[in-house]
């Protein structure tokens, strides 16, 4: 089984086995805001929330997943080379990738990073595809949503099926 992730505040993920998409979704790693009844979380909890989501997916699959007897054997992650957003976004992006590396190391799982332009070229045939084009291209794998993070994760997964197996 392969786990493909597009890490970020909203992390897209896709799980697949035997060249089939098994599950996809998002992990919302945003921090909890303060309310009258509950204290808020500091910003660094983003990293904790991401770590918990990633670890849970690697350690056990949801009980209703028909592939629950499988375990993740490989992790693919979109890299951040050329990431051009603001300084805070770049910092968080690098921290998320460090968590991916740490968790993969602890679980003894191979990890491969794919550059965004290579992923876009694989998915659409051009390295400059926009988010809409990536979402539309993911439809060929059965994706019916409109989240570009999930679409990227699905493309990562099928990149893995083509180049790793």
C-alpha positions in Angstrom: 0.0 0.0 0.0 1.2 3.5 -0.8 0.4 6.7 1.1 0.6 9.9 -1.0 0.4 13.2 0.8 0.4 16.9 -0.2 1.4 18.4 3.1 0.0 21.8 4.2 -2.5 23.4 6.5 -5.0 21.4 4.6 -3.2 18.2 3.8 -4.5 16.1 1.0 -3.8 12.3 1.2 -4.5 9.3 -1.0 -4.1 5.6 -0.1 -3.8 2.9 -2.8 -3.0 -0.7 -3.3 -2.6 -2.9 -6.4 -2.9 0.2 -8.6 -6.2 1.1 -7.2 -7.3 4.2 -5.2 -8.6 2.9 -1.9 -9.2 6.1 0.1 -8.6 9.8 -0.1 -9.3 12.9 2.0 -7.9 15.8 3.9 -6.3 16.3 7.3 -7.1 19.8 8.7 -4.1 20.7 10.8 -5.3 24.1 11.7 -5.1 25.0 15.3 -8.2 25.2 17.5 -9.3 28.8 18.1 -10.1 30.0 21.6 -13.8 30.0 22.6 -15.6 31.0 25.8 -15.5 27.4 27.0 -12.2 26.2 25.6 -8.7 27.5 25.4 -7.1 27.9 22.0 -4.0 26.1 20.7 -0.7 27.8 20.0 0.5 27.9 16.4 3.0 25.2 16.9 0.2 22.7 17.5 -0.1 22.6 13.6 2.9 20.4 13.7 1.5 18.2 16.4 -1.9 17.9 14.6 0.0 17.0 11.3 2.1 14.4 13.2 -0.9 12.8 14.8 -2.8 12.5 11.5 0.2 11.1 9.6 1.0 8.6 12.4 -2.6 7.4 12.7 -2.7 6.7 8.9 0.5 4.8 8.9 -0.2 2.7 12.0 -3.8 1.6 11.3 -6.4 2.0 8.6 -10.0 2.8 9.3 -12.0 -0.3 10.4 -14.4 -0.1 7.5 -11.6 -0.1 4.9 -11.7 -3.4 3.0 -7.9 -3.2 2.7 -7.4 -3.1 6.5 -5.1 -6.1 6.4 -2.6 -4.1 4.3 -0.2 -1.7 5.8 1.5 1.3 4.3 4.8 0.2 2.7 5.8 3.4 0.9 5.2 7.1 1.3 5.2 9.7 -1.5 5.2 13.4 -0.7 5.0 16.5 -2.8 8.2 18.5 -2.3 8.4 22.3 -1.8 11.2 23.3 -4.2 10.3 26.7 -5.6 7.6 27.2 -3.0 6.8 30.9 -3.5 4.3 31.8 -0.8 5.0 34.0 2.2 7.7 33.4 4.7 5.4 31.8 7.3 3.9 29.4 4.8 7.4 28.3 3.6 8.5 27.8 7.2 5.4 25.6 8.0 5.9 23.7 4.8 9.4 22.7 5.7 8.3 21.7 9.2 5.6 19.4 7.8 8.2 17.7 5.5 10.5 17.3 8.5 7.6 15.5 10.3 7.1 13.3 7.3 10.8 12.3 7.3 10.8 11.7 11.1 7.7 9.5 11.0 8.9 7.5 8.0 12.3 7.0 9.7 10.6 5.8 12.9 8.4 3.4 10.9 11.2 2.3 8.6 9.3 3.4 5.5 10.8 4.5 2.2 10.0 8.1 1.3 10.1 9.8 -2.1 9.6 13.4 -2.8 8.2 14.5 -6.1 8.7 18.1 -7.3 5.4 20.0 -8.1 6.4 20.7 -11.8 7.1 16.9 -12.3 3.8 16.0 -10.8 2.0 18.5 -13.0 3.7 17.2 -16.1 2.8 13.7 -15.1 -0.9 14.6 -14.5 -1.6 17.0 -17.3 1.3 16.9 -19.7 2.5 20.4 -18.8 4.6 21.6 -15.9 2.6 24.8 -15.5 -0.9 23.3 -14.9 -3.1 25.3 -12.5 -5.1 23.9 -9.6 -8.3 23.6 -11.8 -6.4 21.5 -14.4 -5.0 19.2 -11.7 -8.5 18.7 -10.2 -10.0 17.9 -13.6 -7.1 15.5 -14.4 -7.8 13.6 -11.1 -11.3 12.8 -12.3 -9.8 10.0 -14.5 -8.9 8.2 -11.3 -12.4 8.5 -9.9 -12.0 11.8 -7.9 -15.2 13.7 -7.8 -14.2 16.5 -5.4 -12.8 20.0 -5.9 -9.9 20.1 -3.4 -6.5 20.7 -5.2 -4.6 19.1 -2.2 -6.5 15.8 -2.6 -6.1 16.0 -6.4 -2.4 16.4 -6.0 -2.2 13.5 -3.6 -4.1 11.2 -6.0 -1.7 12.2 -8.8 1.2 11.4 -6.4 -0.3 8.0 -5.8 -0.6 7.1 -9.4 2.9 8.5 -10.1 4.0 5.9 -7.6 2.0 3.1 -9.2 3.7 4.0 -12.5 7.3 4.5 -11.3 7.7 2.5 -8.1 6.0 -0.8 -8.8 
